[in-house]
Amino acid sequence: VAACPAGHRLAGQRRCVARRALRPGDTAACYAGELYRGQIDHQSYSSDYSCNAAGGMVVDGSRYSNEAAFVNHYHGIAAEPNCRLEDSEELVAAISVMRPVDAGEELLVDYGIEYC
């Protein structure tokens, strides 16, 4: 996790950067947070740090999280994301690499149109 530099769309906020070079298919990070059984359980407590997880669950990183909570939406930062959010039975929710990422490069995903 590093500060967004001056001139960055989110200057002064935090971002998640690769500690080492990553290849397509690598898991850059697992998304950590409170785990809810589904959207209905999560409705009473929703945040901008929520994402769908394996088995129809929802993971919310607003109160408890790790570096994956600082992976930003690509829009306005890069032409396209270099990672994507994935769920699997093993990882619940993970940041998966889509194209080669250099050490020190910011990890970016597509949050969806509602965040543009």
MOHU-V828424 format. One record per residue. D_FIRST is the distance of its C-alpha to the first C-alpha in whole Angstrom. Layout:
d_first=<D_FIRST D_FIRST>
This chain:
d_first=<0 4 7 9 12 16 18 15 16 14 14 13 10 7 6 4 6 9 9 13 15 16 19 21 21 18 16 13 12 14 14 15 17 20 23 26 29 29 29 32 30 27 29 30 26 24 21 18 16 19 20 23 23 25 29 29 26 23 20 19 15 16 17 16 12 10 6 9 10 7 9 11 15 16 19 19 16 18 21 20 18 16 16 18 18 20 22 24 26 24 21 21 19 16 14 17 17 20 20 19 15 15 12 10 11 9 10 13 15 19 19 22 25 25 21 23>
